[in-house]
Amino acid sequence: MRTGVIAEYNPFHKGHALQLDAAKAMGGGPVAVVMSGNFVQRGEPALISKTCRARMALAAGADLVAELPLPWAMSTAQNFAEGGVGLLAALGCQAISFGCECGDPSALQRAAQAVDDPRLGACLEPGLAAGLPFAAARQQAVEALYGAQTAALLRRPNDILAVEYLAAANRLGVRLSPIPVRRLGAAHDAALPDAGFSAAPDRETAPPVLSASGIRRLLLEGRSAEALTHIPAGLRPILREELEEQGLCRPGRLERAVLAQLRRMSLEEFAALPDVSEGLENRLYAAVRQAGSLDQLWAAVKVKRYSLARIRRIVLSAFLGLDGRHFRQPVPYIRVLGFSETGLSFIKEAGRRSGLPLLLRAKDMEKLDRRGLDVFQSECRADDLYWLAVDRPRPCGTDLTDPVIRPRGRADENPSACF
């Protein structure tokens, strides 16, 4: 059974390796990963480049890594899930595996049904009117319709994403068998050690690992030797090479450029940004004209109703030149970052069934229609800006010249396969 995983791998660590192993074992077939590119869902650049993260995933046993295009990678959980699920379906996946706290497919499916229940809109109104964030208001509404047990699945971060994946599959009419891998211990964004993923549904313990945010903190503090202990041993040379050749992406290097772009924008341009509604453009416009740092901007805009992640995504979308139209469409192509010999089965299946253009080489851009080309060019421009925040910046255009990764054994590149 071909299995799909949706991930960021920022960076790839021991917990991800356990989850990938479990997906392969329980699915019994090859695994395709749809991975965010150089910008991630929390509204910031990835600490480690997408090429390095794809190499690590392939070296850990993934059979294909495809890029989730920027508008979906840096969007709400619902859009993130729809983009990822759509690509997995296009690649011919029959199952989807994910880490979650719950581990019960039936309970997750019930929650997925709940979040798209037509009655939910009316039940949301009291919570939103009281000033609750959307997530809290939705949880309250689901509890009123489906009970506290189902609503509890909308409280924990990995369960929320699992529910969104299943709900997206329902909306898209995609049949993907769920393969949950229980996650134990700290939340995915915690800085403390995480109990990790269990390698099988009935396993109650797993080796402790540090969460991705904890590893990022160590790397940014210059404690790379300590951070590497939380990376699978076989993948450490890949990350060491990246740190030596490129270094880390440090978002603070873009701060003045972001603020400069925001100060140039009109009120109408703020209103056109993705996820801006209910007059939020007025709050943003006023704050931008006063803030001398991004921290000051967050403090001026952030209120209970709007999460910090939402504000960060809106601001980064403004900087990268995205607006609402980029988010109101299906993913228009399959951008392959790397694959194994086994992963060729996904490429062949996509070529037979999906109808989406497959991008493996630069000349494949010719397959794109205007909509697809617009998304792809937005991605390339964003990557050019990304490299300005890396320790050793790269010139423009490298997104078109980096090779597609072709592992021989585990993690070697074929330089003749050039995108």
N, C-alpha and C positions, 0 to 999 in steps of 0.2 A: 504494500500500500504506500503510495507516494504521500509523504507528510510535509506540511508547511509549518514554518515558525516565523513570527513577526518580532523583530528585535531592534535594539539600538546598539548593544554591545559597546557601551561607552565607559570603560573599555571591556573587552571580553575577559571574563574571570572564571574561577573554578566553579561557581554556581551555574554559570551559563554552560560550561562543559558537561556538568551533571545533567542539566535539563536537555541538552542536545543528545547525550547518550541515551537518556530515557526515551526521548522522542523516536530515536532510531530503533531501540529495542521494542517498544510497544507498538510502533507503526509497522515494523518488519520490512521496511523498504527505504529508499533514498529520502533525504530530507533537503528541501529547498528553504532558504532563509530570505525573507524580504526585510531589508535592513535600511534604516534611515541613513541619509548621506552625511554631509558635513555640517548640517544643522539639525537639531533634535527637538523633540516635542515640548520640552520645558522652556523653549524660547531662548536658546543660546547656541553658540557653535559647539560642536563635539570637541572634546579635549584631544582626541586622537583621530587622525584622518580616516576617511571611509575606506581608503585602499588598505591601510594597515589593519583595520578592524575586519575587513573582508578576508584578508590573508589569514588572520587568526581563526576566523570561523571555519574556513576551509581546512586549515591545518588541524582543527579540532574534530573534523568529521562531517561538516556540512558538505553537501554534494553540489549545491549551486547557491550563489548569493546574488540577488537582484536588488537594485536600489529603489527604495520608496521615494518617489520624486518629492521635491521640496514642499510644494503646497500641501501635501498630505502628511509629510514627516513632521511639519511644524504647524499642526492644526489641533483642533479639539480631539478628544478621545474618540468620538464618533467618526470624524473624518479620517483620522489616523487608521482606525480599524477598517473602515470601508475601503480605503486605498490598499491596505495590506491584504485584506481578504480578496479583493478583486484581482490582485496580482497572483495570489496563490491559486485562485481558480483558473486564471489564464495559463498558469504553468502546469495545469492538470493535477493539482493536489487533490487527494481524496480525504485527507484528514488534516486537522490543525492541532498542534501541540502548544501548550502555554504553561507557564508557571503561575500558580495561584494558591491562595491560602485555603480555599474551600476543598477542592479536589473531587467534588461530587458533580458529575456531568448533568444529572437530572435537575439538581438545584440551580446550577448555572443556566441551564436552558429555560427554567421557569423565570429566572430573573431577566433573561434576554427577552422573553415574551412580555414581561411586565414593563420594561422601559419603552416598548413600542405600542403599548396598549392605547387604543384611541381615547379611552377615558382619562388618560393621565393628564392631558392638558388642563382640564377643569380642576383637577385635584392639585395641580401645581400652583394655581393662582394665589391661594391664601399664603403660601410660603414665600413666593416672590413678592407679593404685596407687603409682607412683613420685613422685607429686606434681606431674606436669606439668600446665600449664593445658590446658583442653579443646582449644584450637586446636592446640597442639603435639602433644598425644596423637593427635588426629585425623590430622594430617599424617603422623605416624609410622605410624599404622595404614594409611592409604591407600598409603604407600610399600611396606608389606609386601604389599599385595594387588595394587597396580597399577603399582608402580615409581616410581623417583625423579622421572622427568620429570612425571608426573601429580601427584605429591605437591607438587612445586615450585609448582604453581598455587595452593596453599593457603598460600603464604608471603607473597605480595604483596597489599596491601590491595584494590586495584581488581580484581585477578584473583579474589580471594575473593568479593567481591560479585557479580561476573559469574557465577561458579560457582553461587552461591546463587540468583541470578535464574533460571538454567536449571533448577536442581534444583527450585525452587518451581513452575516451569511444569510440570515432569514430575509432581510430586505432585498438582497441581491438575488435571491433564489438559488443560492449556491449550497450544495450538499457537501459538508465537511464534517466528518466524524470527529468529535472533540476528544483529545487526549490530554487531560489535565495532569500536570506534574506538581504534586503538593510542594509548596514553599513553606518552610518552617522558620520561625524566629523573627528577626527584625524586618521592617518594611524595606522595599527595594531602594528607597531613598535615604535610608538611615546611615549614619556614619559609624555605627557600632557593628561588631561582628554579627553576621547573619547565620542562622543555622543552616541555610542553604536549601537545596532542593532534595527531596527524597527520590531515589532512583526507581522506585516502583510504588504503585498506589498504596500498598499495605505496609510500606516501610515507615517507621515512626521517627527515625533519627537519620541525620546526614552530617558529614563533616562540616564544621564551622567554616564559613568563608566571609570575607569582608564584602560589603555591598559595593556597587559600582561608584556610588558617591563617596564612600570612604576611601576607595582606591584613588579617585580623582583628587581628593584632599591631600593624600600622601604625595602624589606626583607634583601637585602645585606647590607643596611645601618643600620640594627638593628631596624627599625621602624615597627616591626611586627604588633603591635596594629593598626597602621594606615593602613597597607596593608590589614589586615583582614576586614576592613570596605568595601573593594571593592570585597569581596568574598560573595556569597549568604549566608545568616545567617545560613541556615540549614547545610551548608558545612564547616563552620568555625571549629567545633570540630574535623573534619577529618584532616584539615591542622594543627590545634594546636597540635594534637597528633603526627603528623609527625615531626613538629618542635621540640617537646619535646623528642621524641624517637630517631630520626635520624638527625635532623637538615637540613641544606642546603648543596647542592653540590656547592663547590667553585672551579671553574676551575683553579684558580691560583695555587692550590695545586699540579696540575699535570705538571706545566710548566717545571721544570727541567727534569722530566721523559720524556716529549715530546721532548725536545731539545736533550737529551741523545740518544733517539731512532733515531732521524733525523741524528745526527752526525755519527751514525753507518752505514748509508745507502749509497749504491753505486749510481752512476749516472743511471745505468740500473734499479735499484729498484725505483728510483724516476720516471723514464719514464713509469713504469708499473702501477703507481697509477691512480685511476679513475680521469677523467677529465683533465689529463695532455696531452697537445698537443702543437704544434707549437714551440717546443724548451723550453717550460716552465720548463722542468726538469733541464736545465742548469742554469737558473736563481735561482731556488730553491736550487740546490746543492751548488752554490757559496754563496748564502745568509746564508745557514745553517752553513757554515764553519766560518762565521764571527759573527753571531748573538749571543749575550749573554742573550737575552730575547725574548719572542714572539713578543713584541711590536717592537723590532729592526728587527725581521724577517719580520713582516708585512710591515714595512717601506721600507725594502730592495727589497721585491718582488712585492709589490703593484704598479701597473701602471694603466693607464686609461683603458687598454684593459681587465684587469682581476679584477673582483670584489673582495672585501675583503672576502665576504662569500665563494666564490669559493676557495680562497687560504686557508681559515680556514678549509674547508671541506677536501681539499687535505692533509693538515698537520695532521688533526685528523685521517684521513684514514690511513696514514702512521703509526701513533702511535698505532692504533687499529688493524693493520695487514690486512687491506682491500686492494685489488687491483682491476684492471679493470674487471677481470673475474667475480667478484661478482655482477656486475651491468648489465651484458649482458645475462639476463635470467629472466623468469617470477618469481613472488613470489612462493616459493615451498611448502608452508604450511600455515595453519591458526592457529596462536597461540592465544588462548582465554585467556584474563586476567581476565574476569569476566562477569557475565550475570545474568539477573533476570529470574523469571519464564516465563515471556513473551518472553524473549530473547532466550528461548529454541527453538523457531520456526526457528531462524536463524541457529542454530546448526543442527537441523533436515534437513533443506533445503540444507545446505552445504553438509551434509552426503549423501543426495540423488543425488545432481546434480553436485557438483564441481569436484569431483575426487581428490581434494587436501587433504592431511592428516590433520586431526584435532588434535591439541595438547592440551589436557586438563590435562593430568597427565604425570609423568616422563616416565612411560612405553610406552607412545605414541611415544616416540623417535624411537621406533623400526619400526614405519611405514615409516620413512624417507629413501629416497634413498641417494646415496653418495652426490649428489648436495645439497639436503635439509639439510643433517647432517652437511655439511661444513658451510652453512649459520647459522644454529642454534648454532653450536659450536663457531663460530665467535661472535655471539650475547652474549653467555655466558661469553666468555673471556672479551669482552668489559664491560659487567656488573661488572665483578670482579674488573676491573680497575676503573670503575665509583665510586665504594664504597670507594676507597682510597681518593677521593676528598670530601667526605661527612663529616660533623662535627663529627659524631660518626661512623667510618668505620665498615663495616661488613666483615665477612670472605668470602673466595671464595665459590662458589657453591650455594649461596642463590637463584639464578635464578631457580634452580631445586627443591627447597624446599618450596618456597613461595606458599601459597594456592591460588587456583583460587577463585575469590571473588564471593560469592553467597549472594546477598542482601536479607534479609527478611524485607519486608517493603521498606526501602530505602538504608541503607548502613551497613549491618552486614555481617560478614564472616562466612562461614561454614568451620571449621578447618579440617573436614574430606575430603574435596575436595582438595587434594594436588597435585600440578603439579610435 
